Amino acid sequence: MTHPNILWFCADQQRFDTIQALGNPHIRTPNLDRLAAEGVAFTHAFCQSPICTPSRASFLTGRYPGSVRGCMNGNEEWGEGAPLVTKLLADQGYDCGLAGKLHLAGASGRQEPRPQADGYRVFHWSHDPVDRYPSGHAYADWLAAQGYALRDLREDPASIPPQLHQTTWCTDRAIDFMAEKRRKGPWLMSVNVFDPHAPFDPPQEYLERYDPTKMPSPLFRQSDLATQAAIPSDFQNPARPPEQFNAQKIIAAYYAMIELIDENIGRLLDALEETGQRENTLIIFTSDHGEMLGDHGLLLKGCRFYEGLVRVPLILSWPGHFPRRQEPPPDLSDDSDPAALPAGLVSDALVELIDIAPTLLELADLPAPPGMQGRSLLPILRGEAPPHQHRPFVRCEYYRALNPDAPGQAQYEGSYATMYRDERYKIVVYHGHAQGELYDLEEDPGEFDNRWDDPAYADIRFDLMRRNFDALAFSVDTGPPQTRPF
């Protein structure tokens, strides 16, 4: 087999700083730690929208949301703005399967309409593990076949046994798919679980492993309340002091959900080893976006671009094919123990989730189609390029993600916002508004001091706005990648 199998695990709303081996001493993730030890972990990977559908439309096409008609979170159907990488791989001979979310279109009380061509032969759809779908919810149908009613189980989510949890169900479907015997070529399996998305409801036995009083506190200062009140807001809950919503209890539940994810990553690794497929399987672990988790007084996702929301985990692991660490890893946190960090390569290069699609195409000996804006990560993965240089900047977009004209959504403005971040600075422009955000990440890594109106940063602000505008203009170019100036 000349092309690797691909196991693509995408969590929902998991932020970047949730892996023990990459600097979080408060969480247990032995299997994710193992993936990092056997592969390459990118510590500065950024999604291209801080909300589900635009982000997924982006990384599945290798293009920015605004260039692919994939900006809204409740659209009626996928706009077919560009081919999905799964379809491109299926056309090359990959056998593709999915378990869990797709979310290229809205799924409010209905089964999400599938794209015209998504490339998946096997399609076990489950948007979220609740009883609100009249038909087509594969997870609920499976529970019913086992003698359970999802509605009854959801009356007390903490009591749902781990073996009946949606994360476990998605993993079971993946294991079944990977074990199929009649397959002649390589396969790709998308495992798109709903965890650790709100409402933060892990099984009780996992929740009991985390003491809220020992959880880290969110990044918060009282000044955050005034800062958030001054910044334009659309789909974002109001800022409050973290003690008002018991943030450490939420963090404990969030970490417990991630530990359940981690244990299922271990089950997938075991299944690959038992079937003799681990050595020829590339595993990708990432998330569609992060979670505010109390930082700056905010919860959940929305029209914000703080690190906790737009920076996500990204690990690519393929034993024997990627180089091991040859130099000290970057300083990941004040609590990091360099001796405990993974032996695999740890890269702090700025990368985007749109870089996944061209990476997979290159592995399959396929050219990137016209309009694909991602950059293959293979030069770093193979040790052919400096491990800490990939992009000079990263971008993120929020374009009318929630439609105020839709029923029940009149409270939303339909905001338009863009983020531009390089190694030192981050600027956020709320288009149509005078107020924005500017952070000096070298001096202020917690993003507390908004320098937008600071005269000392006026020239920097002008330069960053110019570069952000250039990047926005260049992002609509659909020509071959080599013709674009970034």
C-alpha positions, 0 to 999 in steps of 0.5 A, a space after each residue: 500500500 503506497 498511501 497511508 490510511 487516515 484516521 481523522 479525529 475531530 473533537 468539538 470545542 476543545 481548546 489548545 491547552 488541554 493535553 498533559 504532555 504539552 504543558 497542562 498538569 491538571 488533565 490526564 491524557 496518556 493516549 494523546 500524549 502518546 500520539 504526540 510522542 510518536 508524531 508532530 504536535 503543533 502548539 500554535 494551530 488556529 481554526 479559521 472561524 470560532 464557530 462550528 460550520 464555518 470552521 468545518 467548511 474551511 478545513 474540509 476544503 482547505 479554504 477560508 470560509 469567506 471564499 467557500 460560501 461556508 460562513 453561516 452556522 445554520 445554513 439550509 444546506 452545504 453550498 458546494 462552494 468547493 470540493 471536500 477533501 474527503 471526496 477528492 481522496 475517495 476519487 483517488 481510491 480511498 474508502 471513506 467513513 464518518 461517525 458523528 458530526 459533519 455540520 456543513 449545514 444546520 441541524 436544528 431538529 432535523 437530520 443535516 442534509 448531506 452534501 451532493 458529494 462528500 466521498 463517504 461510503 459509510 455515514 453514521 450521522 449524529 450531530 449531538 447526543 440529544 433526542 431532537 431528531 425525528 429520523 436519521 439520528 444513527 446514535 439514537 437508533 443504535 441506542 434503541 436497538 440496545 433497548 435504551 431510549 435516548 430521551 430517558 438517558 438524557 434526563 440524567 446525562 451524568 448517569 449514562 454509562 461510558 459504553 453508551 456515550 456518544 464519544 464511545 459510540 463514534 469510536 465503536 463505529 470507527 473500529 468496525 469500519 477499520 476492521 473491514 476485511 474486503 477493502 483493497 485500498 487505503 481508507 479514511 475515517 472521520 471520527 467527529 465526536 460532540 465532546 467536549 462541547 457544552 453542556 459539560 456533562 461527562 459520565 459521573 465516574 469521569 467527573 469524580 476524577 477532577 476536583 474543582 477546587 484543584 482546577 486552574 482559574 480562568 484568565 480573568 481581571 475585573 477590567 475584563 468586564 468593561 473591556 467586553 462591554 466596549 467590544 461589539 458583540 454578536 453571538 457571545 454570552 455577556 461577561 461575568 466574574 468567573 465565580 458567578 458561574 462556578 468556572 472551576 466546576 465547569 473546567 473540571 467537567 470539561 477536562 473529564 469529557 476530554 479524558 473520556 475522549 482520550 480513553 477512546 483514542 486509546 481504544 482506536 490505537 489498540 484496534 489499529 495495533 490488533 489489526 496490524 494497521 498502526 504502522 500504515 495509518 496517519 492519525 490526525 487529532 484536532 478540534 473545530 475551535 476552542 472554548 472560552 472556559 471562563 477566560 475574560 469572563 466568557 463561556 462557550 464560543 462566539 464572535 471573539 478571537 482569544 487564544 482559548 477560542 481560536 487556537 486548537 490542538 493539532 497532532 499528526 502521528 505516523 510512526 516511522 515517518 516523522 522525525 523525533 525531536 532533535 532540539 529542546 521543545 518550545 517553552 509551553 507553559 510555566 508548569 512545563 517539565 521539559 523532561 516530560 514533554 513528548 519525544 516527538 517533534 513539538 512545533 510552535 510554527 503558526 499553522 492553520 487548519 486549512 493546511 490539513 487538506 493539502 497535506 492529505 492530498 500530497 500524501 495521496 500524490 494528488 495536486 491541490 485543486 485551484 483555489 485551495 489556500 492551505 499549505 501542506 505541512 509535509 515539509 515540517 512533518 518529514 523534517 525537510 523544513 525548519 520545524 518552527 516556521 510555516 506561515 508568517 501569520 494566521 487568519 480567522 473570520 466571522 461573517 454573519 455566522 448567525 443570521 438575524 433574519 432567521 426565526 428566533 434570531 433577531 437578537 443577533 446583529 449578524 456581525 462581520 469580523 476578522 482576526 490577523 495574528 503574527 508571532 507577536 501581535 493580534 488585531 481584531 477588526 469588527 467591520 462596521 464598528 469603530 472599536 476593535 482589539 489589538 494585543 501585544 502577545 509578547 508583553 501581554 500573552 493573556 490578552 488583557 490589555 487592548 491597545 486599539 486606542 493606545 497612541 503608543 501603538 498607533 503606527 502598529 495598529 495602522 500597519 496591522 490593519 493594512 496587513 489584515 486588509 491585504 490578507 482579506 483581499 488575497 484570500 478571495 483569490 481562487 488562482 493556483 497557490 503559487 500565484 498568491 503573495 502570502 
